[in-house]
């Protein structure tokens, strides 16, 4: 939301809660417990807000949609989202967490910075213009217990301020957001799990084959034949399954095997080169140094006290 929009809304009587006033100067995250709730007219804030209800209920309105929030429900409101709260005359208890994007990663605070970094994944799912998926999140019993426990632990860390509590607070927040991301993307998570189960036997067979035959001249064509899949399909599944491309996995495995064999004085550097599946000594030495920072001979000297 642009500055001009903020000015217009505040002139119209819409309340703006600013993190500079609501949070500690050196901590861009705030935890609290509320045991009473008053109705709040339309307002917005420059931070993310999470409310988890442990007792009571109330009506939460975003745009033109109303949500009756009850015990066990959670909602997450992104920055600069207009919303309001209608309280009832009953006991309420809420665990609240408010944080600036910069608490997740300081790079969020750089207006000129790009957003293609790992921590951005924690917030992109909650920064869409459509807030519907995370306006009212209901959990199963096990997940509800995890959510409640995380928020209570975070509140304890925030209130006690023991050394390094900021690190623990951030780690817990990332875990909390991870659970919420999976919850609001339930169908996607289910589809991913089904795909994993569908290809589990095949991918286990492929990885076991590579592990047993890394010293041989393995080609991608061999893997296609074993899996009965095309190159594009097996490459995509292999990366999803192992976190590495086929070539990277094979080279990593060969270097790991070389680290073991280099500790055997009876084997020369050339012997180790060919025994691990590298077909050229110069290439083996170059890749080994790229991985370890030292040559095979230097590594052997360090671990055995001898060079050959």
C-alpha positions as CSV (number, residue, x, y, z in Angstrom):
1,X,0.0,0.0,0.0
2,X,1.4,3.4,-1.0
3,X,2.0,6.3,1.4
4,X,-0.8,8.3,-0.3
5,X,-3.3,5.5,0.4
6,X,-2.2,5.4,4.1
7,X,-2.8,9.1,4.4
8,X,-6.2,8.9,2.8
9,X,-7.3,6.0,5.0
10,X,-6.1,7.6,8.2
11,X,-7.9,10.8,7.3
12,X,-11.0,8.7,6.8
13,X,-10.7,7.4,10.4
14,X,-9.1,4.1,9.7
15,X,-6.6,3.2,12.4
16,X,-3.0,2.5,11.4
17,X,-0.9,0.4,13.8
18,X,2.8,1.1,13.2
19,X,5.5,-1.4,14.1
20,X,7.8,1.4,15.3
21,X,5.3,2.1,18.1
22,X,4.0,-1.4,18.7
23,X,7.3,-3.3,18.9
24,X,10.7,-3.1,20.7
25,X,13.2,-1.0,18.9
26,X,15.7,-3.8,18.5
27,X,13.3,-6.7,18.0
28,X,11.0,-6.9,15.0
29,X,8.7,-9.5,16.6
30,X,6.2,-9.2,19.4
31,X,4.4,-12.0,21.4
32,X,1.5,-11.5,23.8
33,X,-1.5,-13.2,25.5
34,X,-4.9,-11.4,25.6
35,X,-7.5,-12.5,28.2
36,X,-10.0,-9.8,27.1
37,X,-11.1,-8.5,23.7
38,X,-12.7,-5.3,22.7
39,X,-14.2,-4.6,19.3
40,X,-11.8,-2.9,16.9
41,X,-13.1,-0.8,14.0
42,X,-11.5,-1.1,10.6
43,X,-7.7,-0.9,10.9
44,X,-4.5,-2.1,9.3
45,X,-0.8,-2.5,10.3
46,X,2.6,-2.7,8.6
47,X,3.4,-6.1,10.1
48,X,2.1,-9.7,9.9
49,X,-0.3,-10.7,12.7
50,X,-1.2,-14.2,13.9
51,X,-4.0,-14.8,16.4
52,X,-4.6,-18.2,17.8
53,X,-7.8,-18.6,20.0
54,X,-7.5,-20.8,23.1
55,X,-10.8,-19.7,24.6
56,X,-14.0,-17.9,23.4
57,X,-15.0,-16.6,20.0
58,X,-15.5,-13.4,18.0
59,X,-16.2,-12.2,14.5
60,X,-13.3,-11.2,12.3
61,X,-14.0,-9.3,9.1
62,X,-11.6,-9.0,6.1
63,X,-13.0,-6.9,3.3
64,X,-16.6,-8.1,2.8
65,X,-16.1,-11.5,4.4
66,X,-16.9,-12.4,8.0
67,X,-15.3,-15.3,9.9
68,X,-16.6,-16.5,13.2
69,X,-13.3,-17.4,15.0
70,X,-13.6,-20.0,17.7
71,X,-11.4,-21.9,20.1
72,X,-8.7,-23.7,18.2
73,X,-8.9,-21.4,15.2
74,X,-6.0,-19.4,13.9
75,X,-5.8,-16.6,11.4
76,X,-2.9,-14.7,9.8
77,X,-3.3,-11.2,8.4
78,X,-0.6,-9.8,6.0
79,X,0.6,-6.2,6.3
80,X,-1.6,-3.4,5.0
81,X,-4.8,-5.6,5.1
82,X,-8.0,-3.8,6.1
83,X,-9.8,-5.8,8.8
84,X,-11.9,-5.4,12.0
85,X,-12.9,-7.4,15.0
86,X,-16.3,-7.7,16.7
87,X,-16.1,-8.9,20.3
88,X,-18.8,-10.7,22.3
89,X,-19.5,-10.4,26.0
90,X,-17.7,-13.6,26.9
91,X,-14.3,-14.8,28.1
92,X,-11.6,-14.8,25.5
93,X,-8.0,-15.9,25.4
94,X,-5.8,-15.3,22.4
95,X,-2.1,-16.0,21.8
96,X,-0.7,-13.3,19.5
97,X,2.4,-13.1,17.3
98,X,3.2,-10.0,15.3
99,X,6.4,-9.7,13.2
100,X,8.0,-7.6,10.5
101,X,9.3,-9.4,7.4
102,X,12.8,-8.3,8.3
103,X,12.6,-10.5,11.4
104,X,12.5,-13.5,9.0
105,X,15.3,-12.1,6.9
106,X,16.9,-8.6,7.0
107,X,16.9,-8.6,3.2
108,X,13.1,-8.0,3.3
109,X,13.9,-4.6,4.7
110,X,15.8,-3.5,1.6
111,X,13.3,-1.8,-0.7
112,X,15.6,-2.3,-3.7
113,X,16.4,-5.9,-3.0
114,X,15.1,-8.9,-4.9
115,X,13.0,-11.5,-3.3
116,X,14.6,-14.6,-4.7
117,X,16.1,-16.1,-1.6
118,X,15.2,-19.1,0.6
119,X,13.5,-17.3,3.5
120,X,11.1,-15.6,1.1
121,X,9.3,-18.9,0.8
122,X,8.0,-18.6,4.3
123,X,6.1,-15.4,3.5
124,X,5.1,-15.6,-0.1
125,X,2.2,-18.0,0.6
126,X,0.7,-15.4,3.0
127,X,1.4,-12.2,0.9
128,X,-1.2,-12.8,-1.8
129,X,-4.0,-10.3,-2.4
130,X,-6.5,-13.1,-1.5
131,X,-6.4,-13.7,2.2
132,X,-9.1,-16.4,2.2
133,X,-6.9,-19.5,2.7
134,X,-5.4,-18.2,5.9
135,X,-8.3,-16.1,7.3
136,X,-9.5,-19.0,9.3
137,X,-7.4,-22.1,9.8
138,X,-8.7,-25.1,11.7
139,X,-6.3,-27.9,12.7
140,X,-6.6,-31.6,13.6
141,X,-6.0,-32.5,17.3
142,X,-2.2,-33.3,16.9
143,X,-1.5,-30.2,14.8
144,X,-3.5,-28.0,17.1
145,X,-1.4,-29.2,20.0
146,X,1.8,-28.4,18.1
147,X,0.6,-24.9,17.3
148,X,-0.5,-24.2,20.8
149,X,2.8,-25.5,22.2
150,X,4.9,-23.5,19.7
151,X,3.1,-20.2,20.5
152,X,3.3,-20.8,24.3
153,X,7.1,-21.5,24.0
154,X,7.5,-18.4,21.9
155,X,5.7,-16.3,24.4
156,X,7.9,-17.7,27.2
157,X,11.0,-16.9,25.3
158,X,9.8,-13.4,24.6
159,X,8.9,-12.7,28.2
160,X,11.9,-14.2,29.8
161,X,14.5,-12.7,27.4
162,X,17.1,-15.3,28.2
163,X,20.4,-15.0,26.2
164,X,19.9,-15.8,22.5
165,X,16.1,-15.8,22.8
166,X,15.8,-14.0,19.5
167,X,17.4,-17.0,17.7
168,X,15.0,-19.4,19.4
169,X,12.1,-17.1,18.7
170,X,12.9,-16.9,15.0
171,X,13.4,-20.7,14.7
172,X,10.0,-21.3,16.3
173,X,8.3,-18.7,14.0
174,X,9.8,-20.4,11.0
175,X,8.5,-23.8,12.2
176,X,5.1,-22.2,12.9
177,X,4.9,-20.8,9.4
178,X,6.0,-24.1,7.9
179,X,3.1,-25.8,9.6
180,X,0.7,-23.1,8.4
181,X,2.0,-23.3,4.8
182,X,1.3,-27.1,4.7
183,X,-2.1,-26.6,6.3
184,X,-3.4,-24.1,3.8
185,X,-1.8,-26.1,0.9
186,X,-3.2,-29.4,2.1
187,X,-4.2,-30.6,-1.4
188,X,-0.8,-29.8,-2.8
189,X,0.9,-31.6,0.1
190,X,-1.3,-34.6,-0.4
191,X,-0.6,-34.7,-4.1
192,X,3.1,-34.5,-3.4
193,X,2.9,-37.3,-0.9
194,X,1.0,-39.5,-3.3
195,X,3.6,-38.9,-6.0
196,X,6.4,-39.9,-3.6
197,X,4.6,-43.1,-2.7
198,X,3.9,-43.8,-6.3
199,X,7.6,-43.7,-7.3
200,X,9.2,-44.8,-4.0
201,X,10.1,-48.3,-5.2
202,X,11.5,-47.1,-8.5
203,X,13.6,-44.3,-7.1
204,X,14.9,-46.5,-4.3
205,X,16.0,-49.0,-7.0
206,X,17.7,-46.2,-9.0
207,X,19.6,-44.8,-6.1
208,X,20.7,-48.2,-4.9
209,X,21.9,-49.0,-8.4
210,X,24.0,-45.8,-8.5
211,X,25.4,-46.4,-5.0
212,X,26.5,-50.0,-5.9
213,X,27.9,-49.1,-9.3
214,X,29.4,-45.6,-8.9
215,X,32.8,-47.0,-9.8
216,X,31.4,-48.0,-13.2
217,X,30.8,-45.8,-16.3
218,X,27.2,-45.0,-15.4
219,X,25.2,-43.1,-18.0
220,X,21.9,-41.4,-17.7
221,X,20.6,-43.9,-20.3
222,X,21.2,-46.7,-17.9
223,X,19.0,-45.0,-15.3
224,X,16.3,-44.4,-17.9
225,X,16.4,-48.2,-18.7
226,X,16.2,-49.2,-15.0
227,X,13.3,-46.8,-14.3
228,X,11.6,-47.2,-17.6
229,X,11.3,-43.4,-17.8
230,X,12.3,-40.7,-20.3
231,X,15.3,-38.5,-19.6
232,X,13.2,-35.4,-18.7
233,X,11.0,-37.4,-16.3
234,X,13.8,-39.2,-14.5
235,X,15.9,-36.1,-14.2
236,X,13.0,-34.2,-12.6
237,X,12.1,-37.0,-10.2
238,X,15.7,-37.7,-9.3
239,X,16.2,-34.0,-8.3
240,X,13.0,-34.0,-6.3
241,X,13.9,-37.3,-4.6
242,X,17.6,-36.7,-3.8
243,X,17.8,-32.9,-3.9
244,X,20.6,-33.2,-6.5
245,X,20.9,-33.7,-10.3
246,X,22.0,-37.1,-11.5
247,X,25.5,-35.8,-12.4
248,X,26.0,-34.0,-9.1
249,X,24.8,-37.0,-7.1
250,X,27.2,-39.3,-8.9
251,X,30.2,-37.0,-8.6
252,X,29.5,-36.4,-4.9
253,X,29.3,-40.1,-4.3
254,X,32.6,-40.7,-6.1
255,X,34.4,-38.0,-4.2
256,X,33.1,-39.5,-0.9
257,X,34.4,-42.9,-1.9
258,X,37.7,-41.4,-2.9
259,X,38.1,-39.9,0.6
260,X,37.9,-43.4,2.0
261,X,40.2,-45.1,-0.5
262,X,42.9,-42.4,-0.2
263,X,43.4,-43.5,3.4
264,X,44.7,-46.9,2.1
265,X,48.5,-46.6,1.6
266,X,48.4,-49.6,-0.7
267,X,46.5,-47.7,-3.4
268,X,48.1,-45.0,-5.5
269,X,46.3,-41.8,-6.5
270,X,45.8,-43.3,-10.0
271,X,44.4,-46.5,-8.5
272,X,41.9,-44.4,-6.4
273,X,41.0,-42.3,-9.5
274,X,39.9,-45.4,-11.5
275,X,38.5,-47.3,-8.6
276,X,36.0,-44.5,-7.9
277,X,34.8,-44.2,-11.5
278,X,36.9,-41.3,-12.7
279,X,38.4,-42.1,-16.1
280,X,41.0,-39.4,-16.2
281,X,43.6,-38.6,-13.5
282,X,43.8,-34.8,-14.2
283,X,40.0,-34.5,-14.1
284,X,39.9,-36.4,-10.8
285,X,42.5,-34.2,-9.2
286,X,40.7,-31.0,-10.4
287,X,37.3,-32.1,-9.1
288,X,38.8,-33.4,-5.9
289,X,40.5,-30.0,-5.2
290,X,37.3,-28.2,-6.1
291,X,35.4,-30.1,-3.5
292,X,38.0,-30.2,-0.7
293,X,40.3,-27.3,-1.4
294,X,43.3,-29.5,-1.6
295,X,44.8,-32.1,-3.9
296,X,44.4,-35.9,-3.4
297,X,48.0,-36.1,-2.5
298,X,47.7,-33.3,0.1
299,X,44.7,-35.0,1.6
300,X,46.5,-38.3,1.9
301,X,49.4,-36.6,3.6
302,X,47.2,-35.0,6.1
303,X,45.3,-38.1,7.1
304,X,48.2,-40.7,6.9
305,X,51.3,-38.5,7.2
306,X,52.5,-40.0,4.0
307,X,52.5,-38.9,0.3
308,X,52.9,-41.0,-2.8
